[in-house]
């Protein structure tokens, strides 16, 4: 953003930045430029469209310049602005947690579909979100299933701190219990759930090297990488879930399309679980593996 006699209007800033970020490999340069400028101005992104001719003051330009510099260096936009929308709700995110993706909304939809099938006499609903990260799944569950008691589990205390703040922001903190644990290791051995949902680490070691730099170099590896086959966390999760699901209970796991066959085989090999149809995302890729408990009342 070199000095020029021509004023730096909102429109000119966006035009310059879109070109600059495109040259630095940004896939969504226009969106990135608009989100960052709205953040620097303290306004909604939609407000930019009625402000193209307005001049940006020096404070805004300075803040925006730094954000653009960091974005060009590979930092994710969500971390730069400190939040991300998920399931039409706004969530705090930072480098301690994975950035929520639209595909993960399928977990919420699938969970709500299972809940709708329950009969009124089935009693209080217990839901566990394993690897909660920023808490998006647990919080959506609490928000849209007001009778549920939700347990949000994560091995990272820093991630749980973010999830707690998000739960408070969305007024569900009184119905979400946060547990620092490696899977269910910190839970009582006899604790049972109606639904266990998880967006676990599922990227294989080989896939990690192929991830986009803004993901590979900035998002927490602990929430991404799951060993040679991508199932180092999913395998024990399935075994534990089989023990902890109540009769009529269900397990829902987000996966990479690359490992769908391996995950389905792991579920099919567990006698206490019945493999259901794997749900595909909008792009037609296998995304959510689901299984039902074979336990009887």
C-alpha positions in Angstrom: 0.0 0.0 0.0 2.5 2.6 -1.2 1.8 6.3 -0.7 -0.2 8.0 -3.4 -2.0 11.2 -4.0 -5.1 9.2 -4.9 -7.1 8.6 -1.6 -7.2 5.1 -0.1 -10.9 4.5 -0.3 -12.6 1.3 0.8 -13.0 0.2 -2.8 -9.3 1.0 -3.7 -8.1 -0.9 -0.6 -10.1 -3.9 -1.5 -9.0 -3.9 -5.1 -5.3 -3.6 -4.2 -5.5 -6.3 -1.5 -7.4 -8.8 -3.7 -4.7 -8.6 -6.3 -1.9 -8.8 -3.7 -3.4 -11.8 -1.9 -4.0 -13.6 -5.2 -0.4 -13.2 -6.1 0.5 -14.7 -2.7 -1.6 -17.8 -3.3 -4.9 -17.0 -1.5 -7.7 -19.2 -2.9 -10.4 -16.8 -1.7 -8.6 -13.5 -2.0 -11.8 -11.4 -2.3 -13.4 -12.9 0.7 -10.2 -12.7 2.7 -9.8 -9.0 1.8 -13.3 -8.2 2.7 -13.4 -10.0 6.0 -10.1 -8.5 7.1 -11.1 -4.9 6.1 -14.4 -5.3 7.9 -12.5 -6.4 11.0 -10.1 -3.5 10.7 -13.0 -1.0 10.4 -15.1 -2.6 13.1 -18.1 -3.1 10.8 -20.0 -6.0 9.1 -18.7 -7.3 5.8 -21.9 -6.3 4.0 -21.4 -2.7 5.1 -18.4 -2.5 2.9 -20.6 -2.6 -0.2 -22.1 0.8 0.6 -18.8 2.3 1.6 -16.6 1.8 -1.5 -16.2 5.5 -2.0 -15.4 6.4 1.6 -11.8 7.1 2.6 -10.2 4.8 5.2 -8.4 6.7 8.0 -4.8 6.1 8.9 -5.7 3.9 11.9 -7.8 1.6 9.8 -5.1 1.4 7.0 -2.4 0.6 9.6 -4.4 -2.2 11.2 -5.5 -3.5 7.8 -1.9 -3.5 6.4 -0.8 -5.7 9.3 -3.6 -8.1 8.9 -3.0 -8.4 5.1 0.7 -8.9 5.7 0.0 -11.8 8.1 -2.6 -13.3 5.8 -0.1 -13.2 2.9 2.3 -15.0 5.2 -0.2 -17.9 5.5 -2.0 -17.2 8.7 -5.7 -18.2 8.5 -8.2 -15.4 8.4 -10.3 -17.0 11.2 -7.3 -16.7 13.6 -6.6 -13.1 12.5 -10.1 -11.9 13.2 -10.6 -14.3 16.2 -13.9 -15.9 15.2 -15.7 -18.1 12.7 -19.3 -18.8 11.9 -20.6 -22.3 12.3 -24.2 -23.5 12.1 -25.3 -19.8 11.9 -23.6 -19.1 15.2 -20.4 -17.1 15.9 -17.6 -18.8 17.7 -14.3 -17.7 19.1 -11.3 -19.4 17.6 -7.5 -19.1 18.1 -4.5 -21.2 17.3 -5.3 -23.5 20.2 -8.3 -25.0 18.3 -9.1 -26.3 14.9 -11.0 -23.8 12.7 -14.6 -25.2 12.2 -15.5 -26.3 8.7 -18.9 -26.4 7.0 -18.5 -30.1 6.6 -18.6 -30.6 10.3 -22.1 -29.2 10.4 -23.1 -32.6 9.0 -22.3 -34.0 12.5 -24.8 -31.6 14.1 -27.5 -32.4 11.5 -27.0 -36.1 11.9 -27.1 -35.9 15.7 -30.4 -33.8 15.6 -31.9 -36.4 13.2 -31.2 -39.2 15.7 -32.7 -37.1 18.5 -35.9 -36.6 16.5 -36.4 -40.3 16.4 -36.5 -40.7 20.2 -39.8 -41.3 21.9 -40.8 -38.9 24.8 -40.4 -41.8 27.3 -36.8 -42.4 26.5 -35.7 -40.1 29.4 -33.0 -37.4 29.6 -30.5 -37.3 26.8 -26.8 -37.7 27.5 -24.4 -36.5 24.7 -20.6 -36.7 24.6 -18.5 -34.6 22.2 -15.1 -36.2 22.0 -12.3 -33.8 20.9 -14.5 -30.8 21.4 -11.9 -28.2 20.4 -13.7 -24.8 20.2 -16.8 -26.5 21.4 -18.9 -26.0 18.3 -20.6 -29.4 18.3 -21.2 -29.6 22.0 -22.6 -26.1 22.1 -24.9 -26.7 19.0 -26.1 -29.9 20.7 -26.9 -28.0 23.9 -28.6 -25.1 22.0 -30.8 -27.3 19.7 -31.5 -30.1 22.2 -32.5 -28.1 25.3 -33.3 -31.3 27.3 -29.8 -32.7 26.7 -26.9 -32.9 29.1 -23.7 -32.5 27.1 -20.1 -33.6 28.0 -17.4 -31.8 26.0 -14.1 -33.8 26.2 -10.7 -32.7 25.0 -7.1 -33.5 25.8 -6.1 -29.9 25.5 -6.8 -27.5 28.5 -6.2 -24.6 26.2 -8.9 -25.8 23.8 -11.3 -26.4 26.7 -10.8 -22.8 27.8 -11.9 -21.6 24.4 -14.9 -24.0 24.4 -16.0 -22.7 27.8 -15.9 -19.1 26.6 -18.0 -20.1 23.6 -20.5 -21.9 25.8 -20.9 -18.8 28.0 -21.3 -16.6 24.9 -24.2 -18.8 23.7 -25.8 -19.2 27.1 -25.4 -23.0 27.4 -22.5 -23.2 29.9 -24.9 -24.5 32.6 -25.7 -27.6 30.5 -22.2 -28.4 29.2 -19.6 -30.2 31.4 -16.0 -29.7 30.2 -13.7 -32.6 30.8 -9.9 -32.7 30.2 -9.3 -36.3 29.1 -7.7 -38.5 26.5 -10.9 -39.9 25.0 -12.9 -41.3 28.0 -9.9 -42.0 30.3 -11.0 -39.4 32.9 -14.6 -40.4 32.9 -16.2 -42.9 35.3 -16.0 -46.4 33.9 -19.7 -46.9 34.1 -20.7 -43.6 32.5 -23.1 -44.1 29.6 -24.3 -41.9 26.7 -27.1 -41.8 24.3 -25.0 -40.2 21.6 -21.3 -39.9 21.1 -20.2 -37.5 18.4 -16.6 -36.7 17.4 -14.6 -34.7 14.9 -11.3 -36.5 15.8 -7.9 -36.1 14.3 -8.0 -38.2 11.1 -5.3 -36.9 8.8 -2.6 -39.5 8.0 1.1 -38.7 8.2 1.3 -38.7 4.4 -1.7 -36.4 4.0 -0.3 -33.9 6.5 2.5 -33.1 4.1 -0.1 -32.4 1.4 -2.3 -30.0 3.4 -2.5 -26.4 2.5 0.2 -24.4 4.3 -2.3 -22.3 6.2 -3.7 -25.5 7.7 -0.5 -27.5 8.1 1.6 -24.7 9.5 -0.9 -22.9 11.7 -3.7 -25.2 13.0 -2.9 -27.5 15.9 -1.3 -30.7 14.8 -2.8 -32.5 17.8 -6.2 -31.9 16.3 -5.2 -33.0 12.8 -2.6 -35.8 12.6 -3.6 -39.4 13.5 -0.7 -41.6 12.4 0.2 -43.6 9.4 -3.3 -44.7 8.6 -5.2 -41.7 10.0 -7.1 -44.0 12.5 -4.8 -43.8 15.6 -7.6 -41.9 17.5 -10.6 -43.3 15.7 -9.8 -46.9 16.5 -9.8 -46.6 20.3 -12.7 -44.1 20.1 -14.8 -46.8 18.4 -13.8 -49.4 21.0 -14.6 -47.1 23.9 -17.9 -45.9 22.3 -19.1 -49.5 22.0 -18.8 -49.9 25.7 -20.3 -46.5 26.7 -23.3 -46.2 24.4 -26.7 -46.9 25.9 -29.3 -49.1 24.1 -30.6 -47.3 21.0 -27.5 -45.1 21.2 -25.5 -43.9 18.3 -21.9 -43.0 17.4 -21.2 -40.3 14.8 -17.6 -39.7 13.6 -16.4 -37.2 11.0 -13.8 -38.7 8.7 -11.6 -38.0 5.7 -12.9 -39.6 2.5 -9.4 -41.1 2.2 -10.0 -43.4 5.2 -13.7 -44.2 4.9 -13.2 -47.9 4.1 -10.8 -48.4 7.0 -13.1 -46.7 9.5 -16.2 -48.6 8.3 -14.2 -51.8 8.7 -13.3 -50.9 12.3 -16.9 -50.2 13.1 -18.1 -53.4 11.4 -15.5 -55.4 13.4 -17.0 -54.2 16.7 -19.7 -56.7 17.8 -21.5 -54.1 20.0 -22.0 -51.7 17.0 -24.1 -51.9 13.9 -22.6 -49.9 11.0 -25.1 -47.5 9.4 -24.9 -45.7 6.0 -22.0 -43.2 5.7 -23.2 -39.6 5.1 -21.7 -37.7 2.2 -21.0 -33.9 2.2 -22.2 -31.5 -0.5 -19.3 -32.4 -2.7 -20.3 -36.1 -2.6 -17.4 -37.1 -0.4 -17.8 -39.6 2.5 -17.8 -37.5 5.6 -19.7 -38.9 8.6 -19.6 -42.6 9.6 -22.5 -43.6 11.8 -23.2 -46.6 13.9 -25.9 -47.8 16.3 -25.6 -49.7 19.6 -26.6 -53.3 19.4 -27.4 -53.3 23.2 -30.9 -54.2 24.2 -33.0 -52.5 26.9 
